[in-house]
Amino acid sequence: MHTPPETIVSADTPRGEIALRERPDPDGTGVVHELVVAGVFAMDSLDTTTETALALESLARTTSPERVLVGGLGLGFTTWQVLKDKRVRHVDVVEIEADLVQWGRLALAPTLGLVSRHPRVSVHAGDVGPVLRGEASPTGPWDLVLLDVDNGPSFLVHERNERIYRTDALRAALDRVNPGGILAVWAAQREPALLTALEGLAPTEEILLDVEREGRRLTYALYLTRA
Ligand SMILES: C[S@@+](CC[C@H](N)C(=O)[O-])C[C@H]1O[C@@H](n2cnc3c(N)ncnc32)[C@H](O)[C@@H]1O
């Protein structure tokens, strides 16, 4: 039988409830942290291979990834993987939930705390949409822009994030990436329309990642576009 998760901290936001929860891990030796955003389960720390792959696959395709933008702090796993690459000098993280930014500073979950207090990281509370259009700070440009703010355009948690995946917004985001750099988008499923839109802008790779979750095999996807 599963032990139900215990809420460490929660807050109500204009987008719904945000919460950090923990539960015993399956082998009973530690804890699994869970993040709830907009009132729904967003991720946990049990299997973060795809969040990590978003960073690794992008870093592997960039010769000089000195400046990186990460859209969506989450539990910090993408950013932590970026920081392990010593070529990276600075990471801007843009996170829409100010409460989560604060919980990071308080280190209420381990990786979240590590990245939030890291000397090579600046965490900005705000919507990454205007940042990608060059209408809000931080202003870039960056060598890598890694976006994991939602499940993907076909399965949104935040309806307003639909704008981030529009062709004009993707074109504006690519303009903020230095030549030779990468714009990378994480999705919880294949996104053929997104692939077509990105391919119309610049050379794009689709990388499929198989993950097993509670006995179910799922296929997540990464879209990597070269600036
Ligand atoms: C699934 S989590 C990201 C997980 C992260 N890659 C990791 O490794 O832990 C998605 C995050 O994006 C944030 N978010 C959603 N919409 C956003 C937006 N428009 N701008 C910035 N952050 C956003 C959510 O609050 C959440 O923290």
The ligand as an SDF file (V2000), in Angstrom:
LIG
                    3D

 27 29  0  0  0  0  0  0  0  0999 V2000
    7.6900   20.4880  -14.5130 C   0  0  0  0  0  0  0  0  0  0  0  0
    8.3170   21.8720  -13.7070 S   0  0  0  0  0  0  0  0  0  0  0  0
    9.9770   22.0000  -14.3080 C   0  0  0  0  0  0  0  0  0  0  0  0
   10.8560   20.8870  -13.8180 C   0  0  0  0  0  0  0  0  0  0  0  0
   12.3270   21.1710  -13.9520 C   0  0  0  0  0  0  0  0  0  0  0  0
   12.7750   20.9780  -15.3230 N   0  0  0  0  0  0  0  0  0  0  0  0
   13.1410   20.2710  -13.0290 C   0  0  0  0  0  0  0  0  0  0  0  0
   14.1160   19.6830  -13.4850 O   0  0  0  0  0  0  0  0  0  0  0  0
   12.8130   20.1470  -11.8470 O   0  0  0  0  0  0  0  0  0  0  0  0
    7.5750   23.2400  -14.5320 C   0  0  0  0  0  0  0  0  0  0  0  0
    7.8740   24.5730  -13.8430 C   0  0  0  0  0  0  0  0  0  0  0  0
    7.5720   25.6590  -14.7210 O   0  0  0  0  0  0  0  0  0  0  0  0
    6.9270   26.6760  -13.9900 C   0  0  0  0  0  0  0  0  0  0  0  0
    6.1840   27.5000  -14.9680 N   0  0  0  0  0  0  0  0  0  0  0  0
    4.9890   27.2300  -15.5620 C   0  0  0  0  0  0  0  0  0  0  0  0
    4.6820   28.1800  -16.4450 N   0  0  0  0  0  0  0  0  0  0  0  0
    5.7030   29.0820  -16.4380 C   0  0  0  0  0  0  0  0  0  0  0  0
    5.9600   30.2830  -17.1500 C   0  0  0  0  0  0  0  0  0  0  0  0
    5.1150   30.7420  -18.0680 N   0  0  0  0  0  0  0  0  0  0  0  0
    7.0970   30.9650  -16.8750 N   0  0  0  0  0  0  0  0  0  0  0  0
    7.9750   30.4990  -15.9370 C   0  0  0  0  0  0  0  0  0  0  0  0
    7.7800   29.3630  -15.2280 N   0  0  0  0  0  0  0  0  0  0  0  0
    6.6710   28.6470  -15.4850 C   0  0  0  0  0  0  0  0  0  0  0  0
    6.0870   25.9110  -12.9850 C   0  0  0  0  0  0  0  0  0  0  0  0
    5.6730   26.7320  -11.9050 O   0  0  0  0  0  0  0  0  0  0  0  0
    7.0530   24.8090  -12.5840 C   0  0  0  0  0  0  0  0  0  0  0  0
    7.8880   25.2150  -11.5400 O   0  0  0  0  0  0  0  0  0  0  0  0
  1  2  1  0
  2  3  1  0
  2 10  1  0
  3  4  1  0
  4  5  1  0
  5  6  1  0
  5  7  1  0
  7  8  2  0
  7  9  1  0
 10 11  1  0
 11 12  1  0
 11 26  1  0
 12 13  1  0
 13 14  1  0
 13 24  1  0
 14 15  1  0
 14 23  1  0
 15 16  2  0
 16 17  1  0
 17 18  1  0
 17 23  2  0
 18 19  1  0
 18 20  2  0
 20 21  1  0
 21 22  2  0
 22 23  1  0
 24 25  1  0
 24 26  1  0
 26 27  1  0
M  CHG  2   2   1   9  -1
M  END
$$$$
